[in-house]
Amino acid sequence: MARAHPPGFRPEPPTPADLVAWPDGFGTRFTVFVDTEEGFDWTAPLARAGHSLEAVTALPEAHRRFADQGVPLTYMVDHPIATDARAGDILRGLLADGVSAVGTQLHAWVNPPFDEALTPANSYAGNLREATEAAKLDTLSAAIEAAFGRRPVAYRAGRYGIGPATLRLLAARGYRLDSSMRARYRYDADGGPDFGAIGNAAFRSGPDKAIVELPLTTVFTGRLRRGGARLYDALGRVPKARGLAARLGLLARVALTPEDMPLADALEAIAVAVGEGVRVLNFAFHSPSLAPGHTPYVRDAADLARFHRWWRAVLSDLDRRGIRAASLDTLIAAAG
């Protein structure tokens, strides 16, 4: 089915007036979003069936590890999770802590109705016809409310696939916060959005500025980091130049996630982000990474051990800096 708008959506960067003015007493905080989803073969074409939900059983142990450090989690659940009885039972138990939360993550390729062709570009929900994107969002929002007894107010597009209509659709349905934009990343090579102009500061967006956009935190590190996105893009046009620049300590793009981001790089990225005045550090990971063999980031027990060591060191560093965790409710309230 033809799209109403071309792929490659490029959201406008915020104006200074759009930036969230966090209260003085809020300080610098961090939050952790968990992309709570089905497991699938990341090397194969996307498919509507054939996925696994086995990794959901690893959620309670991970939740306990974070809870022991005073860190609430926001579980961004997609349709296979929201409609699975076992996943629902597990997540309801975790949400009983009173500080963790559930939000919406729309994986278009496994979220009915299936009115669209299964193509790479259509895996970005924002590329779909507005009516199709809206129908999928309504289906998922209703499933989450039915499973967890609360209307979701936080959203993330699967594959970060936000589009021109997305924020308008979210605002009309009472959503308050979006975290679909991955600062300084571009997915336009196969039809996805381009966030090259989006930085790390939270800002108000959508109709009447009703949505708080909280980008996933990404910083440039290295001796040439002030060259930023412009230099990083230029290096991307030279084969293997980005990898060489990172190994030489010249320039690296580091997202705040344990997935494919070495610990030393993450600790440097935290220092840079704090130095740049980022008030909310937004961390994320995929729930299937909590069990070996479900993502390319955690292939075996050794990878899982490294995953947990990464978090122990990062949480210790944040504590040393006096940066406290913030729940979803705390973020929304502080944003006003």
SEGUDO-349273 format. One record per residue (C-alpha): x negated, y negated, z; residue number from 0. Coordinates in steps of 0.25 Angstrom, whole numbers, plus 5000, padded with zeros to 4 digits. Layout:
# SEGUDO-349273
X_Y_Z_NUM
...
# end
This chain:
# SEGUDO-349273
5000_5000_5000_0
4994_4986_4996_1
4990_4977_5007_2
4996_4963_5009_3
4982_4957_5011_4
4968_4961_5007_5
4959_4968_5017_6
4947_4961_5023_7
4954_4952_5033_8
4945_4942_5039_9
4951_4935_5051_10
4947_4921_5053_11
4938_4918_5065_12
4944_4910_5076_13
4943_4895_5078_14
4938_4890_5091_15
4952_4887_5096_16
4956_4902_5094_17
4945_4907_5103_18
4951_4913_5116_19
4947_4904_5128_20
4944_4914_5139_21
4947_4909_5153_22
4934_4904_5160_23
4936_4915_5171_24
4937_4926_5160_25
4922_4927_5159_26
4916_4936_5148_27
4924_4949_5147_28
4924_4962_5139_29
4934_4971_5135_30
4935_4986_5129_31
4944_4990_5118_32
4945_5005_5115_33
4950_5008_5101_34
4958_5020_5105_35
4961_5028_5093_36
4960_5042_5086_37
4947_5049_5082_38
4945_5051_5067_39
4933_5053_5058_40
4927_5039_5056_41
4919_5044_5043_42
4932_5049_5036_43
4943_5041_5029_44
4954_5036_5039_45
4965_5045_5040_46
4979_5045_5046_47
4977_5059_5052_48
4966_5068_5057_49
4962_5059_5069_50
4959_5064_5083_51
4964_5059_5097_52
4954_5068_5105_53
4945_5056_5110_54
4957_5050_5117_55
4954_5060_5129_56
4941_5052_5131_57
4948_5039_5135_58
4950_5042_5150_59
4935_5044_5153_60
4931_5032_5145_61
4942_5024_5152_62
4937_5028_5165_63
4923_5024_5161_64
4928_5010_5158_65
4937_5009_5170_66
4926_5012_5179_67
4919_5000_5174_68
4931_4991_5175_69
4934_4990_5160_70
4948_4991_5155_71
4950_4996_5141_72
4959_4992_5130_73
4963_5004_5122_74
4967_5000_5107_75
4975_5012_5103_76
4979_5016_5089_77
4991_5024_5084_78
4986_5039_5086_79
4982_5035_5100_80
4995_5028_5104_81
5004_5039_5099_82
4996_5051_5105_83
5002_5056_5118_84
4988_5060_5124_85
4982_5047_5120_86
4994_5040_5126_87
4993_5047_5139_88
4978_5045_5141_89
4979_5030_5138_90
4991_5028_5147_91
4982_5033_5158_92
4971_5024_5155_93
4980_5012_5154_94
4985_5015_5168_95
4972_5007_5173_96
4980_4994_5171_97
4969_4987_5164_98
4966_4995_5151_99
4975_4992_5139_100
4980_4998_5126_101
4980_4990_5113_102
4983_4993_5098_103
4973_4998_5088_104
4979_5000_5074_105
4973_5011_5066_106
4981_5009_5053_107
4978_5022_5047_108
4984_5030_5058_109
4995_5021_5062_110
5008_5022_5056_111
5015_5018_5047_112
5006_5022_5036_113
5011_5013_5025_114
4997_5011_5020_115
4987_5018_5012_116
4975_5024_5020_117
4964_5016_5015_118
4952_5010_5022_119
4957_4996_5020_120
4971_5000_5026_121
4964_5005_5039_122
4963_4991_5043_123
4977_4988_5047_124
4976_4973_5044_125
4975_4977_5029_126
4989_4983_5029_127
5001_4977_5024_128
5006_4968_5036_129
5019_4977_5037_130
5011_4989_5038_131
5001_4984_5048_132
5013_4979_5057_133
5020_4992_5056_134
5007_4999_5061_135
5005_4989_5072_136
5020_4991_5077_137
5018_5006_5076_138
5006_5006_5085_139
5010_4995_5094_140
5023_5003_5097_141
5015_5016_5099_142
5006_5010_5109_143
5018_5004_5117_144
5025_5017_5117_145
5012_5024_5122_146
5007_5014_5132_147
5020_5006_5136_148
5014_4993_5133_149
5014_4984_5120_150
4999_4983_5115_151
4994_4969_5114_152
4980_4971_5109_153
4977_4976_5095_154
4965_4981_5087_155
4966_4985_5072_156
4959_4998_5069_157
4946_4996_5061_158
4948_4981_5066_159
4958_4980_5054_160
4965_4967_5057_161
4972_4960_5046_162
4979_4947_5042_163
4992_4951_5048_164
4987_4958_5061_165
4986_4947_5071_166
5000_4942_5067_167
5006_4956_5068_168
4999_4958_5082_169
5004_4944_5087_170
5019_4948_5083_171
5018_4960_5091_172
5013_4954_5104_173
4998_4958_5103_174
4989_4949_5110_175
4975_4953_5107_176
4968_4959_5095_177
4954_4965_5094_178
4954_4969_5080_179
4943_4959_5075_180
4929_4965_5077_181
4920_4953_5077_182
4909_4952_5066_183
4913_4965_5059_184
4918_4966_5045_185
4927_4977_5039_186
4930_4971_5026_187
4922_4982_5018_188
4934_4991_5018_189
4945_4981_5019_190
4944_4978_5034_191
4943_4964_5041_192
4931_4955_5042_193
4928_4950_5056_194
4915_4944_5052_195
4920_4930_5056_196
4926_4935_5070_197
4917_4933_5082_198
4919_4939_5096_199
4927_4928_5103_200
4942_4931_5106_201
4951_4922_5099_202
4966_4920_5096_203
4972_4924_5083_204
4984_4928_5076_205
4998_4920_5075_206
4998_4909_5086_207
4984_4914_5091_208
4992_4925_5098_209
4982_4936_5097_210
4969_4936_5105_211
4958_4942_5095_212
4947_4949_5103_213
4936_4953_5093_214
4928_4965_5096_215
4915_4959_5100_216
4903_4960_5091_217
4890_4952_5091_218
4877_4950_5084_219
4865_4954_5091_220
4850_4953_5088_221
4840_4941_5085_222
4848_4937_5073_223
4861_4938_5079_224
4864_4923_5077_225
4865_4926_5062_226
4877_4934_5066_227
4887_4938_5055_228
4881_4931_5044_229
4868_4938_5046_230
4874_4951_5049_231
4883_4951_5036_232
4870_4947_5028_233
4863_4959_5034_234
4874_4968_5030_235
4871_4965_5015_236
4858_4972_5016_237
4857_4987_5018_238
4853_4991_5032_239
4850_4977_5036_240
4860_4976_5048_241
4854_4989_5054_242
4840_4984_5053_243
4843_4970_5059_244
4850_4977_5071_245
4838_4986_5073_246
4828_4975_5073_247
4837_4967_5083_248
4840_4956_5073_249
4855_4957_5071_250
4866_4967_5075_251
4881_4967_5076_252
4885_4973_5089_253
4900_4976_5093_254
4903_4979_5107_255
4906_4994_5106_256
4899_5006_5110_257
4901_5012_5096_258
4889_5011_5087_259
4884_4999_5096_260
4871_5002_5103_261
4871_4999_5118_262
4859_4989_5117_263
4866_4982_5106_264
4879_4981_5114_265
4872_4975_5126_266
4865_4965_5117_267
4879_4962_5110_268
4885_4959_5124_269
4874_4950_5128_270
4876_4942_5114_271
4891_4942_5116_272
4890_4936_5130_273
4880_4926_5125_274
4889_4922_5114_275
4900_4919_5124_276
4909_4931_5120_277
4920_4931_5131_278
4926_4945_5128_279
4917_4956_5124_280
4926_4966_5116_281
4921_4980_5116_282
4928_4992_5109_283
4926_5007_5106_284
4934_5018_5099_285
4941_5028_5109_286
4936_5040_5101_287
4922_5036_5104_288
4925_5041_5118_289
4923_5056_5114_290
4912_5061_5105_291
4915_5064_5090_292
4926_5054_5087_293
4919_5042_5082_294
4905_5040_5076_295
4901_5032_5088_296
4902_5044_5098_297
4899_5057_5091_298
4894_5065_5103_299
4892_5066_5118_300
4879_5058_5117_301
4886_5047_5109_302
4897_5047_5120_303
4887_5045_5131_304
4881_5033_5124_305
4895_5027_5122_306
4897_5028_5137_307
4883_5023_5140_308
4885_5011_5131_309
4898_5007_5139_310
4891_5009_5152_311
4879_4999_5148_312
4889_4989_5142_313
4898_4989_5153_314
4886_4987_5163_315
4881_4976_5154_316
4894_4969_5154_317
4895_4970_5169_318
4882_4965_5171_319
4886_4952_5163_320
4899_4951_5171_321
4907_4954_5159_322
4920_4960_5164_323
4930_4969_5156_324
4943_4963_5152_325
4956_4971_5150_326
4965_4968_5138_327
4975_4961_5147_328
4964_4952_5153_329
4959_4948_5139_330
4973_4944_5134_331
4976_4936_5147_332
4963_4929_5147_333
4965_4925_5132_334
4978_4918_5136_335
# end
